Amino acid sequence: MAPNHATTMMPAWKEIVLQLPLHQYTALGAVRHLPGLEIATDGSSVWLKGISAPEKLHPLLLQLPAICTWYADHRQRLFKKGDITPTAILNNTLTWQSLSQWLTVSLPVSGMPHAITDKAPVRLVPADQPEETAALLTTLAAWRTYGETAPLVRLQRLSFAADSQGRVLIIGYPLPAIPGREYTSVQQLLLPVGFTLHPAGIAPLIRQQLDPEKEYLLLFHPDGNWERIPQHALVPATRRGIRATHPGTAQPEKL
């Protein structure tokens, strides 16, 4: 009688879990529109789950700066691909929430400082020569109508962020010909077309005071109010992403 040979059984994986370094969390802005993703942090890493194990990773997920791609079973044991024994166990004290909610940022709307220095009051004044348009602030309704019929080659050149009030900020060129307020870009300061900063040359000082780490787009309104839009909040304009965006849900983005 032939000897019995033990059969190696591969574990039944439930889902794929990505582990990213905490300081790389801004990269998740590129995938926040993908459905079903959940996120948690443990102080040093960001954990991303909600990806069925039998499925292939979405190309955008493959581009994330992951420390490791784990395969989790129903007991939350973590395996590396091809291994039959677990390497770790997913921390059961983690607090999970949807990625779109976790990345939602409520932006402060505050009066522009009356002075950047003690001697130089800063304000918006009419520009002699308007600069090239770089951004458009419009409504979600107008954006969705445009997105349904726009050629894909036009959408591919744009990125956008939306808020729960139904506002949408669109960045790129050429911008769609839809109703809204146009903005020009001056050192990542978005100024309403037809306006400029006074005194001239103050933009670098404003940039340094309001956003020293250069993490935001600073959106100024004609009345002098301003908003900070996280750069990771902008996602590529796709028909699917536009359709999935609804006011009040902050999906996929928040201004």
C-alpha positions as MATLAB code, in Angstrom:
seq = 'MAPNHATTMMPAWKEIVLQLPLHQYTALGAVRHLPGLEIATDGSSVWLKGISAPEKLHPLLLQLPAICTWYADHRQRLFKKGDITPTAILNNTLTWQSLSQWLTVSLPVSGMPHAITDKAPVRLVPADQPEETAALLTTLAAWRTYGETAPLVRLQRLSFAADSQGRVLIIGYPLPAIPGREYTSVQQLLLPVGFTLHPAGIAPLIRQQLDPEKEYLLLFHPDGNWERIPQHALVPATRRGIRATHPGTAQPEKL';
ca = [
       0.000    0.000    0.000;
       1.365    3.380   -0.947;
       2.205    5.676    1.961;
      -0.163    8.527    2.765;
       1.062   11.969    1.925;
      -0.139   14.957    3.935;
      -2.070   17.447    1.897;
      -1.128   21.069    2.414;
      -4.281   23.087    2.924;
      -4.201   26.759    2.117;
      -6.119   28.932    4.583;
      -9.511   30.290    3.592;
      -8.878   33.987    3.203;
     -11.739   36.376    3.887;
     -10.270   39.647    2.683;
      -7.158   41.596    1.808;
      -5.876   44.133    4.332;
      -3.379   46.821    3.364;
      -0.992   48.302    5.929;
       0.419   51.773    5.237;
       2.725   54.011    7.274;
       0.667   56.614    9.104;
       2.510   59.544    7.538;
       1.434   58.337    4.080;
      -2.297   58.632    4.827;
      -2.743   61.401    2.247;
      -2.206   58.816   -0.520;
      -5.608   57.354    0.389;
      -7.308   60.324   -1.220;
      -6.836   58.574   -4.571;
      -8.989   55.574   -3.522;
     -11.613   57.096   -1.241;
     -14.243   56.834   -3.998;
     -13.859   53.030   -4.178;
     -16.833   51.346   -2.452;
     -16.656   49.328    0.775;
     -13.269   50.451    2.063;
     -12.814   50.799    5.832;
      -9.892   52.306    7.705;
      -8.374   52.273   11.198;
      -5.118   53.481   12.744;
      -2.990   52.139   15.582;
      -0.671   55.100   16.101;
       2.010   54.027   13.647;
       0.139   52.418   10.735;
      -2.996   52.909    8.703;
      -4.996   49.723    8.060;
      -7.303   49.462    5.057;
      -9.799   46.619    4.661;
     -12.965   45.845    2.741;
     -11.276   44.164   -0.230;
     -12.561   40.660   -0.970;
      -9.669   38.210   -1.123;
     -10.664   36.440   -4.360;
     -10.738   39.733   -6.220;
      -7.774   41.355   -7.879;
      -6.617   44.574   -6.329;
      -7.865   47.689   -8.081;
      -5.016   49.432   -9.949;
      -5.332   52.459   -7.643;
      -4.898   50.207   -4.588;
      -1.779   48.727   -6.131;
      -0.271   52.215   -6.308;
      -0.636   52.869   -2.572;
       2.647   52.969   -0.583;
       1.750   49.855    1.427;
       4.152   48.399    3.985;
       2.530   45.009    3.489;
      -0.409   43.376    1.737;
      -2.024   40.970    4.200;
      -4.548   38.198    3.661;
      -6.944   37.830    6.599;
      -9.048   34.785    7.484;
     -12.326   34.716    9.422;
     -10.398   34.686   12.716;
      -8.614   37.926   11.764;
      -5.291   36.128   11.426;
      -2.978   37.800    8.944;
      -1.031   35.861    6.315;
       1.448   36.930    3.706;
       0.576   35.750    0.221;
       1.497   32.111   -0.266;
       2.038   31.397    3.447;
       0.037   28.699    5.229;
       0.764   29.963    8.733;
      -0.249   33.379   10.042;
       2.351   36.064   10.714;
       0.186   38.327   12.861;
      -3.345   38.928   14.120;
      -5.363   41.999   13.246;
      -5.736   44.131   16.357;
      -9.307   43.650   17.625;
      -9.257   46.990   19.450;
      -9.057   49.020   16.250;
     -11.951   51.356   15.548;
     -13.042   51.051   11.930;
     -14.927   53.574    9.838;
     -15.547   54.106    6.163;
     -12.653   55.647    4.275;
     -14.818   58.464    2.884;
     -15.868   59.480    6.415;
     -12.350   59.163    7.839;
     -10.917   61.470    5.195;
     -13.727   64.012    5.496;
     -12.347   67.342    6.611;
     -14.486   70.241    7.766;
     -12.681   73.286    6.518;
     -12.606   76.493    8.529;
     -14.041   79.550    6.800;
     -12.449   82.516    8.497;
     -11.860   86.138    7.762;
      -8.628   86.799    5.988;
      -6.148   88.296    8.460;
      -6.211   92.086    8.462;
      -2.438   92.085    8.431;
       0.284   89.665    7.470;
       2.776   91.994    9.091;
       2.190   94.922   11.416;
       2.727   97.344    8.552;
       1.082   95.758    5.537;
      -2.718   95.236    5.502;
      -3.715   92.617    2.922;
      -6.832   92.670    0.771;
      -8.202   91.608   -2.602;
      -8.422   94.335   -5.218;
      -9.483   94.362   -8.898;
      -6.716   93.095  -11.175;
      -5.497   95.083  -14.169;
      -5.077   91.936  -16.251;
      -6.889   88.705  -15.227;
      -4.691   85.613  -15.065;
      -5.451   82.273  -16.715;
      -8.306   80.341  -15.095;
      -7.144   77.329  -13.071;
     -10.186   76.282  -11.009;
     -13.962   76.458  -11.025;
     -16.310   76.491   -8.031;
     -19.690   75.222   -9.162;
     -22.682   73.190   -8.005;
     -22.899   69.432   -7.827;
     -25.980   69.500  -10.062;
     -24.110   71.337  -12.824;
     -21.075   69.066  -12.429;
     -23.133   65.881  -12.636;
     -24.980   67.100  -15.733;
     -21.649   67.884  -17.395;
     -20.112   64.579  -16.304;
     -22.843   62.511  -17.953;
     -22.050   63.748  -21.453;
     -18.470   65.068  -21.325;
     -15.908   63.192  -23.447;
     -13.648   61.013  -21.317;
     -10.593   62.794  -22.697;
     -11.908   66.006  -21.106;
     -12.667   64.364  -17.747;
      -9.217   62.785  -17.608;
      -7.655   66.249  -17.409;
      -9.701   67.260  -14.367;
      -9.833   66.528  -10.652;
     -12.492   67.555   -8.183;
     -13.638   67.750   -4.587;
     -17.187   68.204   -3.286;
     -18.755   69.140    0.030;
     -22.003   68.327    1.828;
     -23.497   71.658    0.752;
     -23.450   70.621   -2.894;
     -20.435   72.697   -3.896;
     -17.783   71.287   -6.215;
     -14.277   72.593   -6.834;
     -12.842   71.531  -10.203;
      -9.137   71.787  -11.022;
      -7.520   71.304  -14.430;
      -7.447   72.521  -18.008;
      -9.546   73.079  -19.945;
     -12.254   73.655  -17.356;
     -15.851   72.801  -18.285;
     -18.063   75.577  -19.625;
     -20.644   75.377  -16.836;
     -21.960   78.037  -14.435;
     -19.731   78.867  -11.476;
     -17.036   81.167  -10.139;
     -13.647   80.951  -11.843;
     -10.352   81.152   -9.970;
      -6.772   81.763  -10.937;
      -3.799   80.144   -9.196;
      -1.035   82.199   -7.619;
       1.462   79.977   -5.767;
      -1.381   77.561   -4.845;
      -3.549   80.446   -3.705;
      -6.834   80.324   -5.612;
      -7.999   83.887   -6.238;
     -11.267   84.859   -7.950;
     -10.653   85.789  -11.556;
     -10.492   89.549  -11.856;
      -8.899   90.047   -8.443;
      -5.367   90.179   -7.128;
      -3.696   90.557   -3.760;
      -2.674   93.916   -2.386;
       0.102   94.718   -1.840;
       1.668   92.980   -4.821;
       4.115   90.207   -4.023;
       2.462   89.287   -0.708;
       1.410   85.780   -1.862;
       4.514   83.951   -0.503;
       3.988   85.467    2.936;
       0.336   84.466    2.968;
       1.282   80.969    1.865;
       3.831   80.681    4.675;
       1.434   81.922    7.349;
      -1.684   79.975    6.390;
      -0.125   76.760    5.067;
       3.571   76.378    5.958;
       3.580   72.642    5.113;
       1.983   73.235    1.687;
      -0.725   70.651    2.312;
      -3.663   72.711    1.099;
      -5.107   74.795   -1.670;
      -6.169   78.139   -0.202;
      -9.411   79.327   -1.780;
     -10.148   83.044   -1.425;
     -13.532   84.671   -1.999;
     -14.102   88.228   -3.221;
     -15.246   89.286    0.279;
     -11.871   88.258    1.739;
     -13.006   85.001    3.368;
     -10.896   81.945    2.661;
     -11.007   78.152    2.898;
      -8.387   75.431    3.071;
      -8.916   72.464    0.735;
      -6.659   69.477    1.513;
      -4.793   68.489   -1.607;
      -5.541   64.825   -0.891;
      -9.275   65.652   -1.134;
      -8.996   66.069   -4.897;
      -9.665   62.927   -6.920;
      -9.513   62.227  -10.653;
     -12.735   63.115  -12.471;
     -14.434   59.933  -13.642;
     -18.040   59.409  -14.643;
     -18.436   56.808  -11.921;
     -16.942   59.065   -9.274;
     -19.181   61.980  -10.256;
     -22.297   59.802  -10.159;
     -21.357   58.497   -6.710;
     -21.077   61.992   -5.267;
     -24.120   63.115   -3.285;
     -24.642   66.206   -1.123;
     -24.722   65.407    2.572;
     -22.719   62.175    2.248;
     -19.301   63.650    1.485;
     -18.742   61.006   -1.193;
     -16.227   60.975   -2.573;
     -14.767   64.286   -1.424;
     -15.148   67.115    1.043;
     -14.203   70.736    0.479;
];
